[in-house]
Amino acid sequence: MLEDEDVKDICEALEVNKALRILNLSWNKIRKDGAKAIGQVLKTNRVLSQLYLNINVIGAEGARHISEGLKVNASLTIIELEENEIGLRGADFIGETLKVNKGLTHLRLDNTMLTNKGVKAICQGLMANKTLVSLELKRNTIKDDGAKVIENLLRTNTTLAYLYIECEIDAMGLKAINQGIEANRGLKELHLELHKAKYEDVELLLEAIKIHRGLKKLKVMGCELGSNEKKMVAERIDRSPNIKISVA
């Protein structure tokens, strides 16, 4: 596994490399010092377009260094930080970067210890962002307050087309997401992982996408449906031939 010193060596090489477009450093032990070196590269490199740092230990400070690099970088389009414990502080740094970054189109923050406040920081950044198309927030702790923030994002952001989220919400939180879907005109694909969703919850979602009209794919996980309810959902899906719907 690579550690900070190894990453520093790689980053020194990237200072002069003008060909590498994809850098995958996932499944290593990169901490804040390694992330700092990567952040410095992002400030000057204009070739790298994809950066994968999944399953490392960069923490909030590492997220700060990378965010600083991204504030002035316009060539990187994809960054993935899955399973890095960035928490609220890290989300604050990334959220501020999203307000000014004009290159990123895909951001993955699955399992990064985000709670409602962290999700709010990311969503506030996206209120001003016009380039990010895909956002992944699975395996974080998003509850009703976070669902309300996502509703506001869906109401105002027309660039985001692919959204992947996991929520621990009740009827109020689901209502907020449904209202966001109804008001949104940019979303093309929604993956929603719920916790013990009932038939009534799924029914409300299916009603919301009828109003949206632009959605092409809906995947809902974490449902508790009886055999008759599964049959009724299947019948509803058959009546929506223009949307690929999966409920499980």
C-alpha positions in Angstrom: 0.0 0.0 0.0 1.1 3.5 -0.8 1.7 6.0 2.0 2.3 9.7 2.1 6.0 9.6 1.1 5.2 7.4 -1.9 2.5 9.9 -3.0 4.9 12.8 -2.7 7.2 11.0 -5.2 4.3 10.5 -7.6 3.3 14.1 -7.3 6.8 15.3 -8.1 6.7 13.2 -11.3 3.3 14.8 -12.1 4.8 18.3 -11.9 6.5 17.5 -15.2 4.3 14.8 -16.7 2.0 16.2 -19.4 0.3 13.0 -20.5 -1.3 11.3 -17.5 -5.1 11.8 -17.5 -6.3 9.2 -15.0 -4.8 8.7 -11.5 -6.2 5.9 -9.3 -4.7 5.9 -5.8 -7.6 4.1 -4.1 -7.1 1.4 -1.4 -4.0 3.0 0.1 -2.9 4.7 3.3 -2.8 8.3 2.1 -3.2 10.8 4.9 -3.2 14.6 5.1 0.4 15.0 3.9 -0.1 12.9 0.8 -3.4 14.8 0.2 -1.4 18.1 0.5 1.0 17.0 -2.2 -2.0 16.1 -4.4 -3.6 19.5 -3.7 -0.4 21.2 -4.9 -0.4 19.2 -8.1 -4.0 20.2 -8.8 -3.0 23.8 -8.6 -0.6 23.5 -11.6 -1.5 20.4 -13.5 -3.8 21.0 -16.5 -3.9 17.5 -18.0 -5.2 15.2 -15.2 -9.0 14.7 -15.7 -9.8 11.8 -13.3 -8.7 11.3 -9.7 -9.7 8.4 -7.5 -8.8 8.4 -3.8 -11.4 6.0 -2.5 -10.7 4.1 0.7 -7.8 6.2 2.2 -7.5 8.2 5.4 -7.1 11.7 4.2 -9.5 13.1 6.8 -10.8 16.7 7.0 -7.4 18.2 6.6 -6.7 16.2 3.6 -10.0 17.3 2.1 -8.9 20.9 2.8 -5.7 20.5 0.8 -7.5 18.9 -2.1 -10.2 21.4 -2.1 -7.7 24.3 -2.2 -6.2 22.7 -5.3 -9.6 22.3 -6.9 -10.5 25.9 -6.5 -8.0 26.8 -9.2 -8.1 23.6 -11.2 -10.5 23.5 -14.2 -9.2 20.3 -15.9 -10.2 17.6 -13.4 -13.7 16.4 -14.1 -14.0 13.4 -11.8 -13.0 13.0 -8.2 -14.0 10.1 -5.9 -13.3 10.2 -2.1 -15.4 7.3 -0.9 -14.6 5.9 2.5 -12.5 8.8 3.7 -13.6 10.2 7.1 -13.8 13.8 6.0 -16.9 14.6 8.2 -18.4 18.1 8.6 -15.2 20.0 8.3 -14.2 18.2 5.2 -17.7 18.8 3.7 -17.4 22.5 4.5 -14.1 22.7 2.5 -15.6 20.8 -0.4 -18.8 22.9 -0.4 -16.8 26.1 -0.6 -14.8 24.7 -3.5 -18.0 23.7 -5.4 -19.0 27.4 -5.4 -16.1 28.4 -7.5 -14.9 25.2 -9.3 -15.8 25.1 -13.0 -14.5 21.7 -14.0 -15.9 18.9 -11.9 -18.7 16.9 -13.3 -18.7 13.9 -11.0 -18.2 13.9 -7.2 -18.4 10.7 -5.1 -18.6 11.1 -1.3 -20.1 7.7 -0.2 -19.4 6.7 3.4 -17.5 9.9 4.3 -19.1 10.4 7.7 -21.5 13.1 6.5 -24.5 14.0 8.6 -27.3 16.5 7.8 -24.9 19.4 8.3 -22.3 18.0 6.0 -24.9 17.3 3.3 -26.1 20.9 3.7 -22.5 22.2 3.1 -22.3 20.2 -0.1 -25.7 21.3 -1.3 -25.1 24.9 -0.6 -22.0 24.7 -2.7 -24.0 23.2 -5.5 -26.5 26.0 -5.4 -23.9 28.1 -7.2 -22.3 25.3 -9.2 -23.2 25.0 -12.9 -21.0 22.0 -13.9 -21.5 19.1 -11.6 -23.7 16.5 -13.2 -23.3 13.5 -10.9 -23.3 13.3 -7.0 -23.0 10.2 -4.9 -23.8 10.4 -1.2 -24.6 6.8 -0.3 -23.9 5.3 3.2 -23.9 8.6 5.0 -26.3 9.7 7.8 -29.0 11.7 6.0 -32.2 12.2 8.0 -35.2 14.5 7.6 -33.3 17.8 7.9 -30.9 16.5 5.2 -33.8 15.5 3.0 -35.1 19.1 3.2 -31.7 20.4 2.1 -31.8 18.0 -0.9 -35.3 19.2 -1.7 -34.0 22.8 -1.9 -31.1 21.7 -4.1 -33.4 19.9 -6.5 -35.6 23.0 -6.7 -32.8 25.3 -7.7 -30.1 23.3 -9.4 -30.8 22.4 -13.0 -27.4 21.0 -13.9 -27.4 17.9 -11.6 -28.6 14.9 -13.7 -27.5 11.9 -11.6 -28.1 11.7 -7.8 -27.3 8.7 -5.6 -28.4 9.0 -1.9 -29.2 6.9 1.1 -31.6 8.3 3.7 -32.9 7.3 7.1 -36.1 9.4 6.8 -39.7 9.2 7.8 -42.7 10.5 6.0 -41.7 14.1 6.4 -38.3 13.6 4.8 -39.7 11.6 1.9 -42.3 14.3 1.3 -39.5 16.8 1.0 -37.6 14.7 -1.5 -40.9 14.1 -3.5 -41.5 17.9 -3.6 -38.0 18.4 -4.8 -38.4 15.9 -7.6 -41.7 17.5 -8.7 -40.1 20.9 -8.9 -36.9 19.7 -10.6 -36.3 19.9 -14.3 -32.7 18.6 -14.7 -32.6 15.2 -13.0 -32.3 12.2 -15.3 -31.4 9.4 -12.9 -32.2 8.9 -9.2 -30.9 6.1 -6.9 -32.6 6.3 -3.5 -31.8 3.9 -0.7 -34.3 4.1 2.0 -34.7 2.3 5.4 -37.8 0.1 5.7 -39.9 2.1 3.1 -43.5 1.1 3.0 -45.8 0.8 0.0 -47.3 4.2 0.6 -43.8 5.7 0.4 -43.1 4.1 -2.9 -46.5 5.2 -4.2 -45.7 8.8 -3.4 -42.4 8.6 -5.2 -44.0 7.1 -8.3 -46.5 10.0 -8.3 -43.7 12.5 -8.0 -41.9 11.2 -11.0 -45.1 11.4 -13.1 -45.0 15.2 -12.5 -41.2 15.5 -13.1 -41.4 14.0 -16.6 -37.7 14.3 -17.4 -36.5 11.4 -15.2 -35.3 8.4 -17.2 -34.3 6.0 -14.4 -35.5 5.5 -10.8 -34.0 2.9 -8.5 -35.5 2.6 -5.0 -33.8 0.2 -2.5 -34.7 -0.7 1.1 -38.4 -1.3 0.7 -40.5 -3.6 2.9 -43.3 -4.8 0.6 -45.7 -7.7 0.8 -46.5 -9.9 -2.2 -49.6 -8.0 -3.0 -47.9 -4.7 -2.7 -45.1 -5.8 -5.0 -47.7 -6.7 -7.5 -49.3 -3.3 -7.3 -46.0 -1.6 -7.6 -45.2 -3.7 -10.7 -48.5 -2.7 -12.2 -47.7 1.0 -11.6 -44.3 0.5 -13.2 -45.9 -1.0 -16.3 -47.9 2.2 -16.7 -44.7 4.2 -16.9 -43.0 2.9 -20.0 -40.8 5.9 -20.6 -39.0 5.5 -17.2 -36.8 2.6 -16.2 -38.0 1.8 -12.6 -36.5 -0.7 -10.1 -38.0 -1.2 -6.6 -36.6 -3.6 -4.1 
